[in-house]
Amino acid sequence: MEGFLVALVVSFGVIFVAELGDKSQLMALTFATRFKPLTVLIGITVATAVVHLASVAIGYGLGAALPTEWISLLAGVAFLGFGAWTLRGDTLTEEERRKAEKSSKSAIVAVGVAFFLAELGDKTMLATITLATQYGWFGTWIGSTVGMVAADALAILVGRLLGRKLPEKTVKYGAAILFAICGLWLILEAVSQLT
């Protein structure tokens, strides 16, 4: 039970921070201007649960097949990369914005499909794979899914209440610093195991 809770808390925190200012958070805001917030959250939750289940399956399989110290080293380097990716930022393309604004079919299906496609290969998917190599699949799956949905719900709430998004630079730099700290911690842990 302790391992599950650690996986849950760590993956929730990492994915919540990674999602702040991410493209899918911008999509959530866009969809919330057209559909009811609860409808948007249901679509996001279903898509996120499916993508993150695939992510933890990949990560858990890698964790079982590779030595843990090398996984920690690669995970640390990956987290440094996620920090750099966060600094670079994410924006919606015009095509993604049009799809979010013009979806007229079932809102849950439209939101779910859009989020599923947006998350494939995204930093939150890659971070979830990385976390599953370290912490196991079930707690990582639940934590990462809830973390992403919570961050997107926050974007919808803040966007609807205040009519503007969180200060982009503050969120971007804060998330990048947290990724760098996690990355350096994993690298130091791996180096100490290898020596």
DALINVEN-V870819 format. One record per residue. N is the residue number from 1. SS is DSSP state (2 for helix, 1 for strand, 0 for the rest). PSI is psi in degrees with one decimal (NA if undefined). NEAR is the number of other ideal C-beta (glycine too) atoms within 12 Angstrom. Layout:
N/SS/PSI/NEAR ; N/SS/PSI/NEAR
This chain:
1/0/-35.7/10 ; 2/2/-42.1/11 ; 3/2/-38.5/16 ; 4/2/-46.1/19 ; 5/2/-40.1/18 ; 6/2/-46.8/20 ; 7/2/-42.1/35 ; 8/2/-50.6/29 ; 9/2/-46.5/23 ; 10/2/-47.7/34 ; 11/2/-36.8/44 ; 12/2/-51.2/33 ; 13/2/-46.4/30 ; 14/2/-46.6/44 ; 15/2/-36.9/51 ; 16/2/-48.0/34 ; 17/2/-41.6/38 ; 18/2/-31.8/46 ; 19/2/-23.1/47 ; 20/0/121.0/41 ; 21/0/5.3/39 ; 22/0/161.8/43 ; 23/2/-41.4/35 ; 24/2/-27.1/44 ; 25/2/-37.4/49 ; 26/2/-37.1/34 ; 27/2/-40.9/47 ; 28/2/-43.5/47 ; 29/2/-43.5/37 ; 30/2/-47.2/35 ; 31/2/-35.9/43 ; 32/2/-19.0/34 ; 33/2/-18.8/21 ; 34/2/-35.9/26 ; 35/0/166.9/32 ; 36/0/141.3/17 ; 37/2/-39.6/28 ; 38/2/-39.6/19 ; 39/2/-44.4/24 ; 40/2/-44.7/39 ; 41/2/-36.7/32 ; 42/2/-46.4/27 ; 43/2/-42.8/39 ; 44/2/-44.4/47 ; 45/2/-45.5/29 ; 46/2/-48.4/28 ; 47/2/-43.5/38 ; 48/2/-42.3/47 ; 49/2/-41.1/26 ; 50/2/-48.8/26 ; 51/2/-43.2/37 ; 52/2/-26.3/47 ; 53/2/-43.4/27 ; 54/2/-39.7/27 ; 55/2/-45.4/38 ; 56/2/-29.4/38 ; 57/2/-43.7/24 ; 58/2/-48.4/26 ; 59/2/-42.2/38 ; 60/2/-39.8/30 ; 61/2/-41.9/18 ; 62/2/-40.2/26 ; 63/2/-34.3/28 ; 64/2/-25.4/16 ; 65/2/-20.8/13 ; 66/0/152.0/19 ; 67/0/139.9/16 ; 68/2/-36.1/21 ; 69/2/-36.3/22 ; 70/2/-34.8/22 ; 71/2/-42.7/32 ; 72/2/-41.9/32 ; 73/2/-47.9/30 ; 74/2/-38.6/27 ; 75/2/-41.2/39 ; 76/2/-44.0/33 ; 77/2/-41.0/25 ; 78/2/-42.3/35 ; 79/2/-35.2/41 ; 80/2/-39.2/27 ; 81/2/-39.9/25 ; 82/2/-36.2/39 ; 83/2/-44.3/30 ; 84/2/-39.8/20 ; 85/2/-39.8/28 ; 86/2/-40.1/37 ; 87/2/-34.3/24 ; 88/2/-37.1/17 ; 89/0/167.5/22 ; 90/0/142.8/28 ; 91/0/155.7/18 ; 92/0/138.1/25 ; 93/0/164.1/15 ; 94/2/-37.8/12 ; 95/2/-44.2/14 ; 96/2/-38.7/23 ; 97/2/-43.3/22 ; 98/2/-42.9/15 ; 99/2/-43.0/24 ; 100/2/-35.3/34 ; 101/2/-28.0/21 ; 102/2/1.8/16 ; 103/0/120.2/28 ; 104/0/-10.0/12 ; 105/0/-165.3/15 ; 106/0/123.1/15 ; 107/2/-42.0/25 ; 108/2/-43.4/24 ; 109/2/-44.1/19 ; 110/2/-47.0/30 ; 111/2/-45.5/40 ; 112/2/-47.0/32 ; 113/2/-44.1/26 ; 114/2/-44.2/39 ; 115/2/-39.3/46 ; 116/2/-49.2/28 ; 117/2/-37.2/23 ; 118/2/-31.4/39 ; 119/2/-18.8/43 ; 120/0/118.1/23 ; 121/0/3.9/19 ; 122/0/164.3/33 ; 123/2/-31.3/41 ; 124/2/-34.0/49 ; 125/2/-46.1/39 ; 126/2/-37.6/34 ; 127/2/-38.2/49 ; 128/2/-40.7/50 ; 129/2/-47.6/42 ; 130/2/-45.6/42 ; 131/2/-38.2/49 ; 132/2/-27.5/39 ; 133/2/-24.8/40 ; 134/2/-36.8/39 ; 135/2/-0.3/39 ; 136/0/165.0/30 ; 137/2/-43.0/34 ; 138/2/-51.8/26 ; 139/2/-37.1/32 ; 140/2/-41.1/43 ; 141/2/-50.3/36 ; 142/2/-48.6/32 ; 143/2/-43.8/37 ; 144/2/-37.9/50 ; 145/2/-47.5/40 ; 146/2/-39.0/30 ; 147/2/-42.7/38 ; 148/2/-44.0/49 ; 149/2/-39.6/39 ; 150/2/-42.3/28 ; 151/2/-40.4/37 ; 152/2/-36.6/45 ; 153/2/-39.6/28 ; 154/2/-42.2/31 ; 155/2/-42.1/39 ; 156/2/-46.3/35 ; 157/2/-50.0/23 ; 158/2/-43.1/24 ; 159/2/-40.3/25 ; 160/2/-37.5/21 ; 161/2/-43.7/15 ; 162/2/-16.8/14 ; 163/0/14.0/11 ; 164/0/164.2/12 ; 165/0/168.1/27 ; 166/0/153.9/25 ; 167/0/113.2/14 ; 168/2/-43.6/22 ; 169/2/-42.5/16 ; 170/2/-46.1/14 ; 171/2/-44.9/30 ; 172/2/-49.1/29 ; 173/2/-38.8/20 ; 174/2/-46.0/23 ; 175/2/-41.8/40 ; 176/2/-40.4/30 ; 177/2/-43.3/22 ; 178/2/-40.6/29 ; 179/2/-42.8/38 ; 180/2/-41.7/27 ; 181/2/-47.1/22 ; 182/2/-42.6/36 ; 183/2/-46.0/32 ; 184/2/-38.0/22 ; 185/2/-46.3/23 ; 186/2/-38.5/35 ; 187/2/-46.1/27 ; 188/2/-40.3/18 ; 189/2/-43.3/23 ; 190/2/-43.9/28 ; 191/2/-40.0/17 ; 192/2/-31.8/14 ; 193/2/-33.3/17 ; 194/2/-22.8/16 ; 195/0/NA/9
